[in-house]
Amino acid sequence: MIRVLLADDEAMIRAGVRAILSTDPGIEVVAEAGDGREAVELARAHRPDVALLDIRMPRLDGLAAGEQITRSVPGTAVVILTTFSEDTYISRALGGGAGGFLLKSGDPHELLSGVRAVAEGGAFLSPKVARHVISELGARRLARGAAARARTDALTVREREVLALIGAGLSNAEIARRLHITEGTVKGHVSAILNGLEVANRVQAAITAYEAGLV
């Protein structure tokens, strides 16, 4: 069972999102918050698998709340669910450790897929956000490609294989099946990759993989 914390200052939005999540018998909403500060407190109290956060909330916005949850409840994956897709929001969310960025205008299946993906240790971006990130990377790729390749060249051959699959959006379980190794071994490789690349999370590692041409 994937345990979810849902935070949005609009009760009707929370009800709608909860209704979508309830269609998956493997997902349970264990707590709801109406503002960012309450979301942080409930995340610490309930230790959910996923914190699904709106951006614009009173007392503490979703981006700041997500950063605090990432630091203080490392076992909880953060997903931003919002109507806003501005560059600054995307950059701050991913830079702050969020494992997913979804738009409320997206298909309900994206919400379910995103929650499942980050709960399994993967990352998930709505198609519109993914296109933006890839486009932005393309514009900067020539300038940053050499530096990214130098960083990935320091990894072992197996670590580069795992990094490429992280960049493709696979979860630990999917990587394990693809490479015919245990999930525990994958977790060890992921930890070594994050340390070797000096990045904070899988999303940043995936970006490095794109810049290095591994994906």
KAQUIGI-V663444 format. One record per residue. N is the residue number from 0. RES is the residue in three letters. SS is DSSP state (H for helix, E for strand, L for the rest). PHI is phi as a letter, one per 40 degrees, with the letter a starting at -180 (none if undefined). OMEGA is omega in radians with two decimals (* if undefined). Layout:
BEGIN
n=N res=RES ss=SS phi=PHI omega=OMEGA
n=N res=RES ss=SS phi=PHI omega=OMEGA
END
This chain:
BEGIN
n=0 res=MET ss=L phi=none omega=3.09
n=1 res=ILE ss=E phi=c omega=-3.09
n=2 res=ARG ss=E phi=c omega=-3.00
n=3 res=VAL ss=E phi=b omega=2.93
n=4 res=LEU ss=E phi=b omega=-3.11
n=5 res=LEU ss=E phi=b omega=-3.12
n=6 res=ALA ss=E phi=b omega=3.08
n=7 res=ASP ss=L phi=a omega=-3.09
n=8 res=ASP ss=L phi=c omega=3.11
n=9 res=GLU ss=L phi=b omega=-3.08
n=10 res=ALA ss=H phi=c omega=-3.13
n=11 res=MET ss=H phi=c omega=3.09
n=12 res=ILE ss=H phi=c omega=3.11
n=13 res=ARG ss=H phi=d omega=-3.12
n=14 res=ALA ss=H phi=c omega=3.14
n=15 res=GLY ss=H phi=c omega=3.13
n=16 res=VAL ss=H phi=c omega=3.12
n=17 res=ARG ss=H phi=c omega=3.13
n=18 res=ALA ss=H phi=c omega=3.11
n=19 res=ILE ss=H phi=c omega=-3.13
n=20 res=LEU ss=H phi=c omega=-3.09
n=21 res=SER ss=L phi=c omega=3.11
n=22 res=THR ss=L phi=c omega=3.09
n=23 res=ASP ss=L phi=b omega=-3.10
n=24 res=PRO ss=L phi=c omega=3.14
n=25 res=GLY ss=L phi=c omega=-3.13
n=26 res=ILE ss=E phi=b omega=3.14
n=27 res=GLU ss=E phi=b omega=3.03
n=28 res=VAL ss=E phi=c omega=-3.06
n=29 res=VAL ss=E phi=c omega=-3.13
n=30 res=ALA ss=E phi=a omega=3.10
n=31 res=GLU ss=E phi=b omega=3.14
n=32 res=ALA ss=E phi=b omega=3.13
n=33 res=GLY ss=L phi=b omega=3.08
n=34 res=ASP ss=L phi=a omega=-3.04
n=35 res=GLY ss=H phi=c omega=-3.13
n=36 res=ARG ss=H phi=c omega=3.09
n=37 res=GLU ss=H phi=c omega=3.13
n=38 res=ALA ss=H phi=c omega=3.12
n=39 res=VAL ss=H phi=c omega=-3.13
n=40 res=GLU ss=H phi=c omega=-3.13
n=41 res=LEU ss=H phi=c omega=3.08
n=42 res=ALA ss=H phi=c omega=3.11
n=43 res=ARG ss=H phi=c omega=-3.09
n=44 res=ALA ss=H phi=c omega=-3.02
n=45 res=HIS ss=H phi=c omega=-3.12
n=46 res=ARG ss=L phi=f omega=-3.12
n=47 res=PRO ss=L phi=c omega=3.07
n=48 res=ASP ss=L phi=c omega=-3.09
n=49 res=VAL ss=E phi=b omega=2.99
n=50 res=ALA ss=E phi=b omega=-3.10
n=51 res=LEU ss=E phi=b omega=-2.92
n=52 res=LEU ss=E phi=b omega=2.94
n=53 res=ASP ss=L phi=c omega=3.12
n=54 res=ILE ss=L phi=c omega=-3.01
n=55 res=ARG ss=L phi=c omega=3.11
n=56 res=MET ss=L phi=b omega=3.13
n=57 res=PRO ss=L phi=c omega=3.12
n=58 res=ARG ss=L phi=g omega=3.12
n=59 res=LEU ss=L phi=a omega=-3.10
n=60 res=ASP ss=L phi=c omega=-3.05
n=61 res=GLY ss=H phi=c omega=3.13
n=62 res=LEU ss=H phi=c omega=3.12
n=63 res=ALA ss=H phi=c omega=3.12
n=64 res=ALA ss=H phi=c omega=3.12
n=65 res=GLY ss=H phi=c omega=3.12
n=66 res=GLU ss=H phi=c omega=3.13
n=67 res=GLN ss=H phi=c omega=3.13
n=68 res=ILE ss=H phi=c omega=3.13
n=69 res=THR ss=H phi=c omega=-3.13
n=70 res=ARG ss=H phi=c omega=-2.97
n=71 res=SER ss=H phi=c omega=3.12
n=72 res=VAL ss=L phi=b omega=-3.01
n=73 res=PRO ss=L phi=c omega=3.12
n=74 res=GLY ss=L phi=c omega=-3.14
n=75 res=THR ss=L phi=b omega=3.09
n=76 res=ALA ss=E phi=c omega=-3.10
n=77 res=VAL ss=E phi=b omega=3.04
n=78 res=VAL ss=E phi=b omega=3.07
n=79 res=ILE ss=E phi=c omega=3.10
n=80 res=LEU ss=E phi=b omega=-2.98
n=81 res=THR ss=E phi=a omega=3.03
n=82 res=THR ss=L phi=c omega=-3.02
n=83 res=PHE ss=L phi=b omega=-3.14
n=84 res=SER ss=L phi=b omega=3.14
n=85 res=GLU ss=L phi=c omega=-3.08
n=86 res=ASP ss=H phi=d omega=-3.06
n=87 res=THR ss=H phi=c omega=3.12
n=88 res=TYR ss=H phi=c omega=-3.12
n=89 res=ILE ss=H phi=c omega=-3.10
n=90 res=SER ss=H phi=c omega=-3.11
n=91 res=ARG ss=H phi=c omega=-3.13
n=92 res=ALA ss=H phi=c omega=-3.10
n=93 res=LEU ss=H phi=c omega=3.10
n=94 res=GLY ss=H phi=c omega=-3.14
n=95 res=GLY ss=L phi=c omega=3.06
n=96 res=GLY ss=L phi=h omega=3.12
n=97 res=ALA ss=L phi=c omega=3.12
n=98 res=GLY ss=L phi=c omega=-3.13
n=99 res=GLY ss=E phi=a omega=3.10
n=100 res=PHE ss=E phi=a omega=-3.06
n=101 res=LEU ss=E phi=b omega=3.11
n=102 res=LEU ss=E phi=b omega=-3.14
n=103 res=LYS ss=L phi=c omega=3.12
n=104 res=SER ss=L phi=c omega=-3.11
n=105 res=GLY ss=L phi=c omega=3.12
n=106 res=ASP ss=L phi=c omega=3.11
n=107 res=PRO ss=H phi=d omega=3.12
n=108 res=HIS ss=H phi=c omega=3.09
n=109 res=GLU ss=H phi=c omega=3.14
n=110 res=LEU ss=H phi=c omega=-3.13
n=111 res=LEU ss=H phi=c omega=3.14
n=112 res=SER ss=H phi=c omega=3.14
n=113 res=GLY ss=H phi=c omega=3.13
n=114 res=VAL ss=H phi=c omega=-3.14
n=115 res=ARG ss=H phi=c omega=-3.09
n=116 res=ALA ss=H phi=c omega=-3.10
n=117 res=VAL ss=H phi=c omega=3.10
n=118 res=ALA ss=H phi=c omega=-3.14
n=119 res=GLU ss=L phi=c omega=3.09
n=120 res=GLY ss=L phi=g omega=3.14
n=121 res=GLY ss=L phi=c omega=3.10
n=122 res=ALA ss=L phi=b omega=-3.11
n=123 res=PHE ss=E phi=a omega=3.05
n=124 res=LEU ss=E phi=b omega=3.06
n=125 res=SER ss=L phi=c omega=-3.09
n=126 res=PRO ss=H phi=d omega=-3.14
n=127 res=LYS ss=H phi=c omega=3.13
n=128 res=VAL ss=H phi=c omega=3.13
n=129 res=ALA ss=H phi=c omega=3.12
n=130 res=ARG ss=H phi=c omega=3.12
n=131 res=HIS ss=H phi=c omega=-3.11
n=132 res=VAL ss=H phi=c omega=-3.13
n=133 res=ILE ss=H phi=c omega=3.11
n=134 res=SER ss=H phi=c omega=3.13
n=135 res=GLU ss=H phi=c omega=3.12
n=136 res=LEU ss=H phi=c omega=3.14
n=137 res=GLY ss=H phi=c omega=-3.13
n=138 res=ALA ss=H phi=c omega=-3.08
n=139 res=ARG ss=H phi=b omega=-2.93
n=140 res=ARG ss=H phi=c omega=-3.11
n=141 res=LEU ss=H phi=c omega=-3.10
n=142 res=ALA ss=H phi=c omega=-3.04
n=143 res=ARG ss=H phi=b omega=-3.06
n=144 res=GLY ss=H phi=c omega=-3.11
n=145 res=ALA ss=H phi=c omega=-3.13
n=146 res=ALA ss=H phi=c omega=3.14
n=147 res=ALA ss=H phi=c omega=3.13
n=148 res=ARG ss=H phi=c omega=3.11
n=149 res=ALA ss=H phi=c omega=-3.14
n=150 res=ARG ss=H phi=c omega=-3.12
n=151 res=THR ss=H phi=c omega=3.10
n=152 res=ASP ss=H phi=c omega=3.13
n=153 res=ALA ss=L phi=c omega=3.12
n=154 res=LEU ss=L phi=c omega=3.06
n=155 res=THR ss=L phi=c omega=3.12
n=156 res=VAL ss=H phi=d omega=3.14
n=157 res=ARG ss=H phi=c omega=3.13
n=158 res=GLU ss=H phi=c omega=3.10
n=159 res=ARG ss=H phi=c omega=3.07
n=160 res=GLU ss=H phi=c omega=3.13
n=161 res=VAL ss=H phi=c omega=-3.14
n=162 res=LEU ss=H phi=c omega=3.12
n=163 res=ALA ss=H phi=c omega=3.13
n=164 res=LEU ss=H phi=c omega=3.01
n=165 res=ILE ss=H phi=c omega=3.12
n=166 res=GLY ss=H phi=c omega=3.11
n=167 res=ALA ss=L phi=c omega=3.06
n=168 res=GLY ss=L phi=g omega=-3.12
n=169 res=LEU ss=L phi=c omega=3.06
n=170 res=SER ss=L phi=c omega=3.10
n=171 res=ASN ss=H phi=d omega=-3.12
n=172 res=ALA ss=H phi=c omega=3.14
n=173 res=GLU ss=H phi=c omega=3.10
n=174 res=ILE ss=H phi=c omega=-3.14
n=175 res=ALA ss=H phi=d omega=3.13
n=176 res=ARG ss=H phi=c omega=-3.11
n=177 res=ARG ss=H phi=c omega=-3.06
n=178 res=LEU ss=H phi=c omega=3.12
n=179 res=HIS ss=L phi=g omega=3.07
n=180 res=ILE ss=L phi=b omega=-3.12
n=181 res=THR ss=L phi=c omega=3.12
n=182 res=GLU ss=H phi=c omega=3.09
n=183 res=GLY ss=H phi=c omega=3.09
n=184 res=THR ss=H phi=c omega=3.11
n=185 res=VAL ss=H phi=c omega=3.14
n=186 res=LYS ss=H phi=d omega=3.10
n=187 res=GLY ss=H phi=c omega=3.10
n=188 res=HIS ss=H phi=c omega=-3.14
n=189 res=VAL ss=H phi=c omega=3.11
n=190 res=SER ss=H phi=c omega=3.14
n=191 res=ALA ss=H phi=c omega=3.13
n=192 res=ILE ss=H phi=c omega=-3.14
n=193 res=LEU ss=H phi=c omega=3.11
n=194 res=ASN ss=H phi=c omega=-3.10
n=195 res=GLY ss=H phi=c omega=3.13
n=196 res=LEU ss=H phi=c omega=-3.11
n=197 res=GLU ss=L phi=f omega=3.08
n=198 res=VAL ss=L phi=b omega=-3.00
n=199 res=ALA ss=L phi=c omega=-3.02
n=200 res=ASN ss=L phi=a omega=-3.07
n=201 res=ARG ss=H phi=c omega=3.14
n=202 res=VAL ss=H phi=c omega=3.12
n=203 res=GLN ss=H phi=c omega=3.07
n=204 res=ALA ss=H phi=c omega=3.13
n=205 res=ALA ss=H phi=c omega=3.10
n=206 res=ILE ss=H phi=c omega=3.09
n=207 res=THR ss=H phi=c omega=3.12
n=208 res=ALA ss=H phi=c omega=3.10
n=209 res=TYR ss=H phi=c omega=-3.10
n=210 res=GLU ss=H phi=c omega=-3.12
n=211 res=ALA ss=H phi=c omega=3.13
n=212 res=GLY ss=L phi=g omega=3.14
n=213 res=LEU ss=L phi=c omega=-3.10
n=214 res=VAL ss=L phi=b omega=*
END
